[in-house]
Amino acid sequence: MTTYQYLRLNRRRGVLYISLNRPEKLNAVTMEMSREILACVRSLSEDETTRVAVLTGEGRAFCAGGDLSLEDSFTGDGFTRELKLYAETILAILSCPKPIICELKGDAVGWGATLALYCDIIIADRTARIGDPHVNVGLSTGDGASVIWPQLAGYPRARQMLLTGELINAEQAAHYGVVNEAVDGIAVRARVDEIADRIASKPALAISMTKASINIPLQELVRSNMDRYIEYECATQQHPDHPRAVKEFLDRRTTKNRP
């Protein structure tokens, strides 16, 4: 089994558990972590021992999105490269022949929410929250959120979520159709395992072809629109509103965490 710096892998029979493993930063992603996620998802296609994958996060959060504390490290076309990495990851998840279940035990924010929502099935802890606050830091949603939120929640709710940047709890998300189920925290892994085992017991080719059939429209939407979404987010990233909003966010977080 491949070893990663920012992912922790465990296996139970035909189920591979992939944990985002940067808990001290609420699993906020770096460029290298994004590369590892993409490589791991792509490797599932050739992994004959895995029938189902489970994506989860270590610690208190599933994923807090991109690491805003690293904003100053983006030079040249670095930001564009990261967004293209996100697009490749989305397409890798959609085209992966193995179903991917998201075990959402903590908050999924921004790219973290997008990463969760492109999984095939999402089982969430009732206390988890999900949302996309790109606008709160002066950014457009260029990571695929503009595709998946309307597909799952419908356009009226997606507009409200993406234009306000608010987070909703898992029970609201289940009501909106954004996640499959919201269950008590201690029952999340048991429910995930139950679904994973049921899928793993089915004929593998039937499962992979069914997933492929379902995801054809989503793949077409992503491929035909992501360049435009990336262009918009890069434009907002270059606007003076963005660094001001990021500074305000980081200052508020520092103040909140100060003893």
Stockholm file with secondary structure:
# STOCKHOLM 1.0

chainA/1-259         MTTYQYLRLNRRRGVLYISLNRPEKLNAVTMEMSREILACVRSLSEDETTRVAVLTGEGRAFCAGGDLSLEDSFTGDGFTRELKLYAETILAILSCPKPIICELKGDAVGWGATLALYCDIIIADRTARIGDPHVNVGLSTGDGASVIWPQLAGYPRARQMLLTGELINAEQAAHYGVVNEAVDGIAVRARVDEIADRIASKPALAISMTKASINIPLQELVRSNMDRYIEYECATQQHPDHPRAVKEFLDRRTTKNRP
#=GR chainA/1-259 SS CCCCSSEEEEEETTEEEEEECCGGGTTCBCHHHHHHHHHHHHHGGGCTTCSEEEEEESTTEEECCBCGGGGGGCCTTHHHHHHHHHHHHHHHHHHCSSCEEEEECSEEETHHHHHHHTSSEEEEETTCEEECCGGGGTCCCCSSHHHHHHHHHCHHHHHHHHHHCCEEEHHHHHHHTSSSEEECGGGHHHHHHHHHHHHHTSCHHHHHHHHHHHHHHHHHHHHHHHHHHHHHHHHHHTSTHHHHHHHHHHHHHHHHHCC
#=GC SS_cons         CCCCSSEEEEEETTEEEEEECCGGGTTCBCHHHHHHHHHHHHHGGGCTTCSEEEEEESTTEEECCBCGGGGGGCCTTHHHHHHHHHHHHHHHHHHCSSCEEEEECSEEETHHHHHHHTSSEEEEETTCEEECCGGGGTCCCCSSHHHHHHHHHCHHHHHHHHHHCCEEEHHHHHHHTSSSEEECGGGHHHHHHHHHHHHHTSCHHHHHHHHHHHHHHHHHHHHHHHHHHHHHHHHHHTSTHHHHHHHHHHHHHHHHHCC
//
